[in-house]
Amino acid sequence: MSSKQLLFQGSSLVVVGVWNFVADAPMWLTVWTFALGGFTVLYGASRWMKGQ
């Protein structure tokens, strides 16, 4: 998976996390989605910085 794909997937996960929060989804689901999205964005960004 390319770094751009990772950034895109991560940011869409963060958007889903925001949607879950607004839609009163279970808190564990919201936190899990945020954490996964944030990690994916950071991982994609670090790979992108290294130029892979």
VMD Tcl script that builds the backbone (N, CA, C; Angstrom):
set m [mol new atoms 156]
animate dup $m
set s [atomselect $m all]
$s set {name element resname resid chain x y z} {
  {N N MET 1 A 0.844 -1.195 0.000}
  {CA C MET 1 A 0.000 0.000 0.000}
  {C C MET 1 A 0.884 1.251 0.000}
  {N N SER 2 A 0.562 2.197 -0.847}
  {CA C SER 2 A 1.371 3.408 -0.924}
  {C C SER 2 A 1.053 4.350 0.243}
  {N N SER 3 A 1.948 5.309 0.456}
  {CA C SER 3 A 1.757 6.245 1.565}
  {C C SER 3 A 0.525 7.119 1.333}
  {N N LYS 4 A 0.248 7.453 0.070}
  {CA C LYS 4 A -0.942 8.266 -0.210}
  {C C LYS 4 A -2.213 7.490 0.118}
  {N N GLN 5 A -2.230 6.195 -0.191}
  {CA C GLN 5 A -3.383 5.358 0.157}
  {C C GLN 5 A -3.557 5.293 1.665}
  {N N LEU 6 A -2.435 5.164 2.390}
  {CA C LEU 6 A -2.488 5.120 3.851}
  {C C LEU 6 A -3.059 6.429 4.402}
  {N N LEU 7 A -2.599 7.549 3.868}
  {CA C LEU 7 A -3.101 8.851 4.322}
  {C C LEU 7 A -4.588 8.982 4.045}
  {N N PHE 8 A -5.012 8.530 2.860}
  {CA C PHE 8 A -6.425 8.625 2.501}
  {C C PHE 8 A -7.277 7.735 3.399}
  {N N GLN 9 A -6.837 6.489 3.598}
  {CA C GLN 9 A -7.594 5.571 4.446}
  {C C GLN 9 A -7.658 6.075 5.883}
  {N N GLY 10 A -6.528 6.564 6.380}
  {CA C GLY 10 A -6.488 7.082 7.739}
  {C C GLY 10 A -7.413 8.260 7.936}
  {N N SER 11 A -7.403 9.191 6.981}
  {CA C SER 11 A -8.266 10.363 7.131}
  {C C SER 11 A -9.741 9.987 7.006}
  {N N SER 12 A -10.059 8.994 6.163}
  {CA C SER 12 A -11.464 8.580 6.091}
  {C C SER 12 A -11.888 7.873 7.377}
  {N N LEU 13 A -10.962 7.155 8.027}
  {CA C LEU 13 A -11.264 6.538 9.325}
  {C C LEU 13 A -11.522 7.609 10.381}
  {N N VAL 14 A -10.743 8.692 10.352}
  {CA C VAL 14 A -10.960 9.793 11.298}
  {C C VAL 14 A -12.336 10.420 11.055}
  {N N VAL 15 A -12.712 10.577 9.780}
  {CA C VAL 15 A -14.035 11.119 9.450}
  {C C VAL 15 A -15.136 10.201 9.987}
  {N N VAL 16 A -14.943 8.889 9.833}
  {CA C VAL 16 A -15.907 7.925 10.369}
  {C C VAL 16 A -15.979 8.043 11.889}
  {N N GLY 17 A -14.829 8.256 12.536}
  {CA C GLY 17 A -14.802 8.455 13.978}
  {C C GLY 17 A -15.611 9.673 14.400}
  {N N VAL 18 A -15.461 10.777 13.662}
  {CA C VAL 18 A -16.246 11.986 13.934}
  {C C VAL 18 A -17.732 11.689 13.749}
  {N N TRP 19 A -18.064 10.976 12.660}
  {CA C TRP 19 A -19.467 10.626 12.387}
  {C C TRP 19 A -20.038 9.769 13.510}
  {N N ASN 20 A -19.254 8.773 13.975}
  {CA C ASN 20 A -19.683 7.920 15.086}
  {C C ASN 20 A -19.965 8.756 16.331}
  {N N PHE 21 A -19.096 9.740 16.599}
  {CA C PHE 21 A -19.266 10.597 17.770}
  {C C PHE 21 A -20.556 11.403 17.658}
  {N N VAL 22 A -20.810 11.959 16.470}
  {CA C VAL 22 A -22.015 12.762 16.244}
  {C C VAL 22 A -23.264 11.880 16.316}
  {N N ALA 23 A -23.157 10.665 15.796}
  {CA C ALA 23 A -24.316 9.774 15.709}
  {C C ALA 23 A -24.536 8.967 16.994}
  {N N ASP 24 A -23.815 9.314 18.064}
  {CA C ASP 24 A -23.956 8.619 19.353}
  {C C ASP 24 A -23.706 7.115 19.246}
  {N N ALA 25 A -22.677 6.754 18.492}
  {CA C ALA 25 A -22.269 5.347 18.437}
  {C C ALA 25 A -21.635 4.978 19.777}
  {N N PRO 26 A -21.479 3.676 20.064}
  {CA C PRO 26 A -20.799 3.275 21.310}
  {C C PRO 26 A -19.421 3.936 21.418}
  {N N MET 27 A -19.058 4.356 22.624}
  {CA C MET 27 A -17.820 5.100 22.814}
  {C C MET 27 A -16.595 4.301 22.398}
  {N N TRP 28 A -16.580 2.986 22.678}
  {CA C TRP 28 A -15.411 2.180 22.313}
  {C C TRP 28 A -15.202 2.177 20.804}
  {N N LEU 29 A -16.323 2.192 20.040}
  {CA C LEU 29 A -16.224 2.197 18.583}
  {C C LEU 29 A -15.633 3.512 18.093}
  {N N THR 30 A -16.098 4.615 18.677}
  {CA C THR 30 A -15.586 5.934 18.299}
  {C C THR 30 A -14.093 6.044 18.593}
  {N N VAL 31 A -13.698 5.652 19.800}
  {CA C VAL 31 A -12.289 5.734 20.211}
  {C C VAL 31 A -11.426 4.836 19.330}
  {N N TRP 32 A -11.896 3.619 19.070}
  {CA C TRP 32 A -11.151 2.664 18.237}
  {C C TRP 32 A -10.940 3.221 16.828}
  {N N THR 33 A -12.004 3.795 16.236}
  {CA C THR 33 A -11.907 4.338 14.879}
  {C C THR 33 A -10.949 5.519 14.832}
  {N N PHE 34 A -11.052 6.412 15.825}
  {CA C PHE 34 A -10.138 7.553 15.912}
  {C C PHE 34 A -8.688 7.091 16.024}
  {N N ALA 35 A -8.444 6.138 16.937}
  {CA C ALA 35 A -7.076 5.669 17.179}
  {C C ALA 35 A -6.498 5.019 15.932}
  {N N LEU 36 A -7.286 4.157 15.292}
  {CA C LEU 36 A -6.832 3.475 14.084}
  {C C LEU 36 A -6.568 4.476 12.961}
  {N N GLY 37 A -7.492 5.425 12.791}
  {CA C GLY 37 A -7.323 6.439 11.753}
  {C C GLY 37 A -6.113 7.317 12.004}
  {N N GLY 38 A -5.949 7.756 13.242}
  {CA C GLY 38 A -4.806 8.592 13.593}
  {C C GLY 38 A -3.488 7.880 13.389}
  {N N PHE 39 A -3.429 6.609 13.797}
  {CA C PHE 39 A -2.219 5.822 13.614}
  {C C PHE 39 A -1.907 5.644 12.131}
  {N N THR 40 A -2.929 5.355 11.340}
  {CA C THR 40 A -2.733 5.146 9.905}
  {C C THR 40 A -2.237 6.416 9.224}
  {N N VAL 41 A -2.809 7.566 9.617}
  {CA C VAL 41 A -2.368 8.847 9.058}
  {C C VAL 41 A -0.911 9.116 9.423}
  {N N LEU 42 A -0.544 8.900 10.691}
  {CA C LEU 42 A 0.829 9.142 11.125}
  {C C LEU 42 A 1.807 8.210 10.429}
  {N N TYR 43 A 1.411 6.933 10.297}
  {CA C TYR 43 A 2.260 5.955 9.624}
  {C C TYR 43 A 2.442 6.317 8.148}
  {N N GLY 44 A 1.353 6.681 7.477}
  {CA C GLY 44 A 1.430 7.085 6.079}
  {C C GLY 44 A 2.263 8.341 5.901}
  {N N ALA 45 A 2.117 9.292 6.826}
  {CA C ALA 45 A 2.872 10.542 6.745}
  {C C ALA 45 A 4.366 10.291 6.938}
  {N N SER 46 A 4.719 9.423 7.879}
  {CA C SER 46 A 6.140 9.142 8.115}
  {C C SER 46 A 6.756 8.427 6.920}
  {N N ARG 47 A 6.002 7.531 6.301}
  {CA C ARG 47 A 6.510 6.868 5.092}
  {C C ARG 47 A 6.634 7.844 3.942}
  {N N TRP 48 A 5.695 8.788 3.854}
  {CA C TRP 48 A 5.707 9.780 2.793}
  {C C TRP 48 A 6.910 10.717 2.948}
  {N N MET 49 A 7.233 11.079 4.210}
  {CA C MET 49 A 8.382 11.939 4.486}
  {C C MET 49 A 9.682 11.266 4.063}
  {N N LYS 50 A 9.750 9.942 4.276}
  {CA C LYS 50 A 10.953 9.201 3.895}
  {C C LYS 50 A 11.042 9.000 2.380}
  {N N GLY 51 A 9.942 9.313 1.689}
  {CA C GLY 51 A 9.945 9.250 0.235}
  {C C GLY 51 A 9.798 7.853 -0.322}
  {N N GLN 52 A 9.042 7.011 0.355}
  {CA C GLN 52 A 8.836 5.637 -0.128}
  {C C GLN 52 A 7.595 5.575 -0.984}
}
mol reanalyze $m
mol bondsrecalc $m
mol representation Tube
mol addrep $m
